[in-house]
Amino acid sequence: MVYVVAVTYDRGSPLSLRPQLSQRSASLGAGPERFGGWAIRRANGTSDRDQLALPGWNSPAPQSWQALKAEAAEHPPLRVAGPFAGIGGIELGLRRLGHHADVMCEIDDGACAVLEKRFPGVPVERDVRDLRALPRGVQLLAAGFPCQDLSQAGKTIGIEGNRSGLIGEVFRLLRRSRVPWVLIENVPFMLQLGRGRALEVILNELEALGYNWAYRVVDSQAFGLPQRRHRVYLLASRGGDPRNVLLADDSGEPGLKTPARRRSFGFYWTEGVRGLGAAVDGVPTLKGGSAVGIPSPPAIVLPSGRVITPDIRDAERLQGFEADWTLPAQELTRRRGARWKLVGNAVTVDVAEWIGLRLRSPGQYDPSGDRPLVRKSAWPASAWNLGSGRFQAHSSRWPVVVEAKPIHSFLQFDRVNLSHKATAGFLKRLRSGSLRYPSWFEDVLERHLERTAKL
Ligand SMILES: C[S@@+](CC[C@H](N)C(=O)[O-])C[C@H]1O[C@@H](n2cnc3c(N)ncnc32)[C@H](O)[C@@H]1O
C-alpha cells in the first residue's frame, strides 16, 4: 500500500504558518508583558472582542479576534441542536459566531419563555425524552446537561441519578444520527465524584460511537467577567481534531489575589460552615441553588465596607448575557429566585462564543510533552483521545485573558444591603465553625450588622 502525504503551505493563511507557543511555557506564566497587547480591558463591563488578540502562539503579532472572525467567515457555520437549552447560554454564544440552532429542548416553563422570546423562530421541544430524533443536517449537538446529581452542592448521586442520567438521552440521539460534533458542559466535581465515574461513562460512550474527544476545565473569569466559574467543556468530533478548538489557546493562570480590606470580596452568605466561596474582586460561581435550598445571590463586601447583594440584571451580565435576558421568565412566575436559578444554571455566553469562534477558525494544538493518561482516581483538568489512546493535556483554565473590572466597578444596577437577619445568621455560622478568615472580614460584618439594625 502506498500512502501519498501532501503538505501544503498557504502563506496567505496565518493558520498554516503560525509559530506555536509550547503549552508548557504558557502555563509557566507567560503573561501580558511577554505577549504585549493581547490582554485587554473590558470597557463598561463588556469587552471589545474585536481587539482581543488570542494568545497561545509565540508570535510577534498575535492574531486578533477580528482576524480570526474574518478567517471564520471562510468556513460555514454549523447547524446546532440544544437538548438542555436552559436560557440559551451556549446557543447565544454560538449564534454570535453565526452558528444556528435548528432545535432546542427545555422542560422548565420559565426557561422556555426566555428561549421563545430570545430565539424567535427556533422550535423549542419540551422533554428531551420525547425527542425521537434530531433534525436532519444537525452538525453540532450542544448539551449542558443537568448537574444536580454531580454537583458538590447537591446529593452527589452521580451519573445514575435521574437528572444527570439524562445524558443517556444524548447518546440515544447520537446513535440515531451521525452528528459530526458534540459539545458537553458540566461541573468540574464530576472529575472527582466516585473516582470520576461520570466522565468515564461519557467518554466510553463517545469512544464506542467513534468520536475523538478533548476536554478542559475553563474559568469564566478568563473572559473578563468578575465571576470565578470553573466548568468542564468536552468537545467530541467524528474525524476532526477537537484539540484545535478547545486546547490550542492558553494564557496560563494569573496568580491568586489576596483578600484585602480595600478590595471587593464576594462570598456566599448562605454558607459559612464548610466554606465561604470567597472570590477576591469578583463573585463566586453563580448557582442554581444554595446551601439553604433557594437560589440566591452571593454577597459582596465593597471597598467602602458596605455589604450588598447584586441585582439579577448584573448576575445576567456576569454570565455574559445582556441585562434582563431572563425577564420573560419573570412575566410567567413571580417565584423568588426563579431568575437566579436560570442564570446560575446557565453556561457563560463568552465561553460558548470562544468555542464557536474556534469551531469555525481552529487553532493548532501542540501535543508535544503530553503523556498517556494514567488515572488512579480523579481525572486531570484537561485530556484528549484521537483514537489511539487517552492522553493527559496541560491546558490551563485560562485560554485567553480579558482583563476584568473588579466587581464593584462592574455592577451597574441597584445594590441592596445584605439584610440584618442574613448577616446575623452568617456571622453566627462563621463564629461557630472552624473556617479561617481575615479578622477584618469579621469586623466589616459586625459593622454592617450594626448599620442594618438601625434601618
Ligand atoms: C445545566 S442546565 C442547562 C443550561 C443551559 N446550557 C444554559 O446556558 O442556560 C440543564 C437544563 O436541562 C433542563 N432539563 C432537565 N430535564 C430536562 C428534560 N427532561 N428535557 C429537557 N430539558 C430538561 C433543565 O430545566 C435545565 O434548564
The ligand as a Tripos MOL2 file, in Angstrom:
@<TRIPOS>MOLECULE
LIG
   27    29     1     0     0
SMALL
NO_CHARGES

@<TRIPOS>ATOM
      1 C1        -27.4960   22.9340   33.2520 C.3       1 LIG1
      2 S1        -28.9760   23.4830   32.6490 S.3       1 LIG1
      3 C2        -28.5700   23.9800   31.0230 C.3       1 LIG1
      4 C3        -28.2280   25.4010   30.9320 C.3       1 LIG1
      5 C4        -28.1030   25.9270   29.5420 C.3       1 LIG1
      6 N1        -26.9900   25.3500   28.8210 N.3       1 LIG1
      7 C5        -27.9690   27.4430   29.5870 C.2       1 LIG1
      8 O1        -26.9810   28.0040   29.1620 O.co2     1 LIG1
      9 O2        -28.8800   28.0760   30.1180 O.co2     1 LIG1
     10 C6        -29.8480   21.9930   32.3290 C.3       1 LIG1
     11 C7        -31.2410   22.2380   31.7510 C.3       1 LIG1
     12 O3        -31.8360   20.9880   31.4280 O.3       1 LIG1
     13 C8        -33.2360   21.1540   31.6010 C.3       1 LIG1
     14 N2        -33.8700   19.8260   31.6520 N.ar      1 LIG1
     15 C9        -33.9260   18.9800   32.7090 C.ar      1 LIG1
     16 N3        -34.6260   17.8730   32.3560 N.ar      1 LIG1
     17 C10       -34.9740   18.0170   31.0670 C.ar      1 LIG1
     18 C11       -35.6960   17.2110   30.1590 C.ar      1 LIG1
     19 N4        -36.1750   16.0250   30.5080 N.pl3     1 LIG1
     20 N5        -35.8830   17.6650   28.8990 N.ar      1 LIG1
     21 C12       -35.3930   18.8760   28.5210 C.ar      1 LIG1
     22 N6        -34.7120   19.6950   29.3470 N.ar      1 LIG1
     23 C13       -34.5040   19.2650   30.6020 C.ar      1 LIG1
     24 C14       -33.3320   21.9460   32.8950 C.3       1 LIG1
     25 O4        -34.5950   22.5790   33.0300 O.3       1 LIG1
     26 C15       -32.1750   22.9270   32.7380 C.3       1 LIG1
     27 O5        -32.6100   24.1510   32.1900 O.3       1 LIG1
@<TRIPOS>BOND
     1     1     2 1
     2     2     3 1
     3     2    10 1
     4     3     4 1
     5     4     5 1
     6     5     6 1
     7     5     7 1
     8     7     8 2
     9     7     9 1
    10    10    11 1
    11    11    12 1
    12    11    26 1
    13    12    13 1
    14    13    14 1
    15    13    24 1
    16    14    15 ar
    17    14    23 ar
    18    15    16 ar
    19    16    17 ar
    20    17    18 ar
    21    17    23 ar
    22    18    19 1
    23    18    20 ar
    24    20    21 ar
    25    21    22 ar
    26    22    23 ar
    27    24    25 1
    28    24    26 1
    29    26    27 1
@<TRIPOS>SUBSTRUCTURE
     1 LIG1         1 GROUP 0 **** ****
